[in-house]
Amino acid sequence: MNDLMPWKECEQKFIRKVTVDLVKVSSIKEMAFKRWEFIKSVTTTEKNVSFVFEGYYEVIKELLVALLLQSGFRSQNHQCLITFLSKEHGYDAEVNIIKQMNFLRNRLNYYGEAVELAYFQENYKSFEKIITLVRSLLKK
């Protein structure tokens, strides 16, 4: 897995300043929470674990999009979302988990590599914790 993309590179290539749109932030949050409720309702099995995992990643990504937008920025890539969380809020352990999730999600989407059920079972509480954390940052 790669280190975080430097914020300077994000600013130069992938981040642009936008007007804060609290209606859009609220809408993105609402859809993320609906997705979260849905994936929590699914019984995770060997057959569907990759899709449930991908759902958790999408919830976290959507909440990071909302957090960035709340701060007046838009990003063209996921790496800069993760860098922003690290730069503005720290949370090194959570950032490392999100980086790992991004790596696994890319392996799933671009190479068809399934997520192991054991990995998901060992880590889903961390995914839940990250969602709760970013949700609290969005309330500030």
C-alpha positions as CSV (number, residue, x, y, z in Angstrom):
1,M,0.0,0.0,0.0
2,N,1.1,3.5,-0.8
3,D,1.7,6.3,1.6
4,L,-0.7,9.2,1.6
5,M,-0.6,11.5,-1.3
6,P,1.0,14.8,-0.2
7,W,-1.6,17.5,0.3
8,K,0.4,19.9,-1.9
9,E,0.0,17.4,-4.8
10,C,-3.7,17.2,-4.0
11,E,-4.0,20.9,-4.1
12,Q,-2.1,21.2,-7.4
13,K,-3.7,18.4,-9.3
14,F,-7.0,17.2,-7.7
15,I,-8.5,19.7,-5.2
16,R,-10.4,22.8,-6.1
17,K,-12.0,25.3,-3.9
18,V,-15.8,25.5,-4.1
19,T,-18.5,27.4,-2.3
20,V,-19.7,25.6,0.8
21,D,-23.1,24.1,-0.1
22,L,-24.7,22.8,3.2
23,V,-27.7,21.5,1.3
24,K,-25.4,19.3,-0.8
25,V,-23.5,18.3,2.3
26,S,-26.7,17.3,4.0
27,S,-27.9,15.3,0.9
28,I,-24.6,13.4,0.6
29,K,-24.7,12.6,4.4
30,E,-28.3,11.4,4.1
31,M,-27.5,9.0,1.2
32,A,-24.4,7.7,3.0
33,F,-26.5,7.0,6.1
34,K,-29.2,5.2,4.0
35,R,-26.4,3.1,2.5
36,W,-25.0,2.4,5.9
37,E,-28.4,1.3,7.3
38,F,-28.8,-1.0,4.3
39,I,-25.5,-2.7,4.6
40,K,-25.9,-3.2,8.3
41,S,-29.2,-5.0,7.6
42,V,-27.5,-7.6,5.3
43,T,-26.2,-10.8,6.8
44,T,-22.6,-11.0,5.6
45,T,-21.6,-14.3,4.0
46,E,-18.7,-15.6,2.0
47,K,-20.8,-14.9,-1.2
48,N,-21.6,-11.3,-0.4
49,V,-18.7,-10.1,1.8
50,S,-17.0,-8.2,-1.0
51,F,-20.1,-6.2,-1.7
52,V,-20.8,-5.5,1.9
53,F,-17.2,-4.4,2.3
54,E,-17.5,-2.2,-0.8
55,G,-20.6,-0.6,0.8
56,Y,-18.7,0.3,3.9
57,Y,-16.0,1.8,1.8
58,E,-18.6,3.9,-0.1
59,V,-20.2,5.1,3.1
60,I,-16.8,6.3,4.4
61,K,-15.9,7.8,1.1
62,E,-19.2,9.7,0.8
63,L,-18.8,11.0,4.3
64,L,-15.3,12.2,3.5
65,V,-16.7,13.9,0.3
66,A,-19.2,15.7,2.6
67,L,-16.5,16.7,5.1
68,L,-14.3,18.1,2.3
69,L,-17.3,20.0,0.8
70,Q,-18.2,21.3,4.2
71,S,-14.7,22.8,4.3
72,G,-15.1,24.4,0.8
73,F,-13.2,21.8,-1.3
74,R,-13.9,19.2,-4.0
75,S,-11.6,16.3,-4.9
76,Q,-11.2,14.4,-8.1
77,N,-9.8,11.4,-6.3
78,H,-10.2,9.3,-3.2
79,Q,-6.6,9.6,-2.1
80,C,-7.0,13.3,-1.4
81,L,-10.1,12.6,0.7
82,I,-8.0,10.4,2.9
83,T,-5.1,12.9,2.9
84,F,-7.5,15.7,3.9
85,L,-8.8,13.7,6.9
86,S,-5.2,13.1,8.0
87,K,-4.1,16.7,7.5
88,E,-7.0,18.3,9.2
89,H,-7.9,15.9,11.9
90,G,-5.1,13.4,12.4
91,Y,-6.6,10.0,13.3
92,D,-3.6,8.0,12.1
93,A,-5.0,4.6,12.9
94,E,-8.3,5.3,11.2
95,V,-6.5,6.8,8.2
96,N,-4.5,3.7,7.8
97,I,-7.6,1.5,7.9
98,I,-9.2,3.7,5.2
99,K,-6.0,3.5,3.1
100,Q,-6.2,-0.3,3.4
101,M,-9.9,-0.3,2.5
102,N,-9.1,1.8,-0.6
103,F,-6.4,-0.6,-1.6
104,L,-8.7,-3.6,-1.2
105,R,-11.6,-1.9,-2.9
106,N,-9.4,-1.1,-5.9
107,R,-8.2,-4.7,-6.0
108,L,-11.9,-5.8,-6.0
109,N,-13.0,-3.3,-8.7
110,Y,-10.0,-3.5,-11.0
111,Y,-8.7,-7.0,-10.6
112,G,-11.7,-9.0,-9.4
113,E,-10.0,-10.0,-6.1
114,A,-12.6,-10.8,-3.5
115,V,-12.4,-9.6,0.1
116,E,-11.9,-12.4,2.6
117,L,-14.8,-13.0,5.1
118,A,-12.3,-13.3,7.9
119,Y,-10.8,-9.9,7.1
120,F,-14.2,-8.3,7.1
121,Q,-15.2,-10.0,10.4
122,E,-11.9,-8.8,12.1
123,N,-12.3,-5.2,10.9
124,Y,-16.0,-4.3,10.5
125,K,-16.1,-2.7,14.0
126,S,-13.3,-0.4,12.8
127,F,-15.3,0.5,9.8
128,E,-18.3,1.3,12.0
129,K,-16.0,3.4,14.3
130,I,-14.7,5.4,11.3
131,I,-18.2,6.1,10.1
132,T,-19.2,7.3,13.6
133,L,-16.0,9.4,13.8
134,V,-16.5,11.2,10.4
135,R,-20.2,11.6,11.2
136,S,-19.1,13.5,14.4
137,L,-16.7,15.7,12.4
138,L,-19.6,16.6,10.1
139,K,-21.6,17.9,13.0
140,K,-19.0,20.5,13.9
